[in-house]
Amino acid sequence: MTEMSVSEEAAERSGLRHAGRLGWALAGIGLLGLLAAVALRPAEAQAAASQVWTPFVLVAGLLLIGLVAHDEGLFAAAGHGLAKTAQSGFALFAGATVLVGVVTALLNLDTAVAFLTPVLVYTARSRGEDEAPLLYGCLLLANAGSLFLPGSNLTNLIVLGHLHLTGGQFFAHMWAPSLAALVVTAVVVGVFEHKALRARADDLRSAGRPAPGLGLLAVISAAVLVVLLRSPALPVAAVGVVCVGIRIASRRQRLGHAVDELGLPVLAGLFGVAVTVGTIGRSWAGPAGLLSHLDVWGTAAVGALSAVAINNLPAASLLAAHRPPQPYALLVGLNLGPNLFVTGSLAWFLWFRGARAAKARPSLARASRIGLVSVPLSTAAALGMLVLLGTH
């Protein structure tokens, strides 16, 4: 092992340990906030918890399903097939955009960035191309494409608690705004990385064949449940637990690895913070009063800035403590705003961890610079579709 590889491996271990400490710190903050909310405002805290627990259960189930699909090679096979068939860097990026959009819509943006980030990095390397377009595209496109279905983003489910829509009904309202946001974000990333996209591919390395039985069945089951059911959290979580349990029983999966991929400290911490902020939203009329005086553009702006300030999940809990007057515009801001900065969503943490695991060197500053351009444009495109279709 060379001196450089030793240094890189040490830096990687240090980065992962630092991320782990941040996760446990977030868990501690969330626990303290939850205890304070329960002690000071028990009724409001109970109402907030009843609104936000189902989204967290759903995303845990989707992460487990994504883990099974990843371990069975579904994502790697998709990436290799994309690398093999794409005729140019631009075609590869267009295919990656579709892949990220589909996985985000069906399995949640957190699942997409956690498992597709290393796959897309390896996909670019297998062609001898610069990995930057697919690396930054994975994060920004996942956030942008998280408006398609309720389970695509936890914020959708928190706000949907007041609307009681099925996945199909939500899709009918939001497919056009989400598609517009996804396309505009892809164009912006492509412009930023146009030099890398012009590179020619080298010969591809071979890839192992996937064993898609259980993972593919789990993905299909989750997609059907999310689309058809008004409250798919427990059924989807059950699918994820059963699939991981089968793999553990057959010695194809370790329990510790599944727990690590689930990121329980981070999920628990965000849940505690969301309940705390939701309790504040029920005890303080300020957020509801502010939203009542805003149009779709102002509502989206408040959602985006709140997401960057306190993370999009607590922001959703705060701003949707009462039914917002412009729920779909609020979701546009909450889902697209996180592309501005690392504090915006859990996806940034999962993306960074996945990129480092693939030995990539992600730049938070560069991702934010692309986001500063893509967020206003994609937000305008999504809101324009909402207004055009009469969805408010």
N, C-alpha and C positions, 0 to 999 in steps of 0.2 A: 504493500500500500504506500503510495507516495505521500510526501509531506502535505501537499495540497489537499489530497483526499482525506487525510486525517483531520486537517483543519476544518474542512467542509462538514465532515461527520460530527465533529465536536460542536460546531456551530448549530448543526441541525438538532442535536440532542439538547443543547442549551435553549434553542427556540421553542422546542416542544415542551420542555420543563417550564419555561416562562409562560407559555399558553396554558399549561395545566394549572399553574399557580393563579393565573387570572381567572380561570374557571371556578376554582374553589373560593377565591375572593368574591366573585359575583354571587356564588351560592350563599356565602355568609351575609352579604349585603341584603340579598333577597329574603333570607330568613329573618333578619332583624326587622326589616320593613314589614314583613308579614305579621310578625308577633306584635309590632306596634299598632298595625291597623286593626288586628283582632281585639287588642286590649282597649283601644280608644274608640273605635267605631265598629262594633261587632256586626251589626245588621248590614251596614254598607260593605264591610269586608266580605261577608257571606255572599252578598249579591254580586260583588266583583269576582269572587272565586267561581261562582256558578256560571258566569259569563265566559271566563277564560280557561277553565280546566279542560274543556273538550278540545280546543285547538291544540293544546300541548300534548294531549293523549294521541290525537291524530298524527301529529308530526313525529312522535316517537314511533308509532306504528309504521309510518312511511319510511322513516330512517332504517328500521329493521328490515323492511321489505327491500329497500335499496341495497342494504348490506348483502342480503341473500343473492339478489340479482348481480351485484358486483362480484361476489365470490364465485358465482357460476359462470362468469365471463360474458354476461350479456352486454355490458357497457364497453368492454374491451373489443368484443366482436363488432359492435356498431362502429367504434372508432377505427378499427382496422379496415372494415368494409368501406368506410368513408374515405380513408387515405388511399385505398386501392382504386376506387372508382373516380375520384376527383381528378380532373384534367389539369387543374391549375390551383394556385394558392387561393384565388378568389372563389373558385368552385368549392374548395375544401372549407373555406370560411362560411360560405352559404350553407353547405351541408351541416356544419357544426352549429350554425344558428338554428336550423330546424331541429337538430338533435337536442340542443339545450332547451328549446321551447317546448318540445314534446315531453321530455323528462320532467321539466319544471311543472308543466300543466298537470301531469298525471301523478307525480311522486313528490311534489313540493320543491321549492327552490333550494331548501337546505340539503335535501337529498341530491339534487342536481349538482350543486357546487362541491359537496363532499366527495362524490364518487366520479363525476365527470371531469373535474379539474385535472387529476393525474392522468386520466385516460386521454384527454385532449392534448396534454403536454407530450405524452408518448406518441400520440398520433402525428403531431408535427415533427417530432424528432425522427420518426420512422421514415419520413419523406426527405429528411435532411433540410428541413425548413426552419425558419425562426418560429419559436413557440409563442411569441408575444401576442399575436392576434387572437389565438385560441385561448391563451391564458387569461388575458383581460376580458375577452369576449365572454368567457364562461360566467364570470361574476356579474358583469353588467347586463348581459342578456338574461340571466336567471332572474334578477330583480325586475327587469323590464317585462319579462314574460310571465310574471306571477299573478296576473289578473284574469287568467282564463277560467279557472275553476275555484270553488271555495277552498279546497285543500291545497291549492298552489302556494298559498301564503297564509301564515297564521293570522295576519291582520284581517284577511277576508273573513275568516270565521268569527273573529271577535266582533267585527262590525255587523256581520250577518246575524248575530244573535238577536238583533231587533227585526230582521226582515223575514226570517223563517222561509228561505228559498231552498229548493233542491239544487243539485249541481247543474242540472240541465237548464233550469230557469235562470240561474246566475250566468251561465255560459251565453244564453241568449241575449242578455244585457251587455256582457263585457267582452265578447270575442273580438269585436271590431276595435274597441279602444286598446285592448291588449295586443292585437296584431299590429296596430299602428305604432305602438310604443316599441315593440320588438323590432320592427323593420327600421324605424328611425335610429334606434340605438345601434343596430348592426351597421348601418351606414356610417354613423359617427365613428365607431371603432374601426371600420374599414378605412376611413379617411386618415385617421391617426396612424394606422399601421400599414398604409398602402405600399410602402417600400418592401416590407417583409412579405406581403401577399404576392409580389411579383416574382418571388423566387421559384426556381424550377425544382421539381421533386427528384430525389435520387431513387435508387432501387429500394423497394420495401423489404423490411425484415419480415420473416414469417411470424404468424401469431397462432397460438393454440386455439383449438376448437372449443366453443363454449358447451356447457352441459345445462341447457336452458329449462329443464323440466319444472322444478319447483319454483325457481325464480320467475320464470315467465308466467306461470300460473298465478303466483302471488301478485305480480304487476297487473295482470288482467283483472284479477279479483278486486284489487284496490281501486282500479279505474272505474269498474262497474259500481262499486259501493259508493264512491264519492259522487258519481253522476246521479245516481238514483235516489239516494237516501238524504233526508233532511239533516240527520245527525249520524254521520258515518264513523265517528271517532272510535267507539268501542269495537265495532265489527272490524275496522281496518287494523286497529291495534291487536285484536285477536289473531288476525291473519299473520301479522308480523311475528307475534310471539310464537305461534304454532310453527311457522316456517323455520325460525331460528332454533326452536326447540328440537325440531326434527334433525336439523344439521348438527346440533350439539350431541344428540343421542346417537347419531351415526358417526360421531367422531370426525366430522368434516368442519367443525367450528368450535372455537373455544369460547366459553362464557365470558372470560375476561376481555377478549377481543370485542365481543358484541357490546359489552358495557362501555368500553372505551369509545367505540364508534358512535354510540348513542349520545355521549357527552352529557351524562346526567347532571353533573354539577352546574353546567351552563344552563341547561333546560330548567332545573330547579330554581336557580338564581333568577332567571328571567320570569319564571312564574311568580315568584315572590314579589319582584319589582312590579309586575303587571297588576297583581292584586293590590299592592300598596297604592299605586297610582290610580287604579280604578276606584279605590275607596276615596281618594281625594276628589276624583271627578264627581262622585256621588254626594260628597259633603260640601262642595264648592261650586257655585253656579257659574263661575267665570268662563270655563271652556264652552259650556253649552250656550251661554249668552253670546260669546264671541261668534260661534259658528252660525247662530241664528241671524246674524247681520251680514253674512258673506254670501257672495254668489259662488258658482262652481270654481272660478279661477282663484278667488281668495281662499276658499275651502281647501283646494289642493295645495296652495302655498303654505297654509298653516300646517297641513298634514306633513308636507315635506320637511319643513323647518323643525317641527316637533320630533320627527323621526331622527333627524340628525342630532338634535339636542339630547334626547333621552332614549333613543332606540325605537324602532317602529312598533314593537310589541307593547311596551308600556304606553307609548303615544296613542296607539289604537285603543287601549283600555281607558285612558284618560278622556280622549275625545269622543269615544262611543259609550261612555258611562250612561248617557241618555241617547235616545235615537237621534242621530245627526240629521239635519234638514237635507243635506246633499251627500248621502252615504257613498255613492259611486265616485263622486269627485274626491271625497276624502280618501278613498282607497287608492285612487290614482296618485295622490300626494304621498301617502304612507308607503306605497310599494315602489314608486320611482325615485322618491327623495333619497332613500338610502344609498343610491349610486353616487351621491355627492361626497360621502366621507365614511370612514371605517366604523364610526359609532352608529351608523344608520340601521344595520341589521345583523343578525346572527350569521347570515351568509358570509360576511366578510371574514369572520373568525374561521369558519369551516373552509372557505376558499384558501386562506393563507396557510392553514394547516395542511390541506391537500396539496397545495403547490410546493411547500417545503418538503413534504414526503416524497414528491416526485423529483427532488433535487433542483427545482426551479428557484429563481430568485425574484419573487414578486415584489413590485414596488407599490406601496400604498399611495405614494405621492402621484405616481403616473396614473394609477387607477382613478384617483380623485380628479386629476386634470381632465381625463376623458369624460368623467362623470359631470364635471362642471359644464361641459358643452352638451352632453347628451341629455341631461335631465330637463333643462328648459325646453329643448326641442321635442323630446319624447312626451313630456307632459302636455305641451301644446297640442301635439298630434292626438293624444288620447282624449283630452278634453274636447277637442274639436269634433271627434267622432261621437262623444257623448251628447254634445249639443246637437249635432246633425241628426242623430237617431232619436233625440228627445228623451234620453235616459238621464235622469237627474237624481 
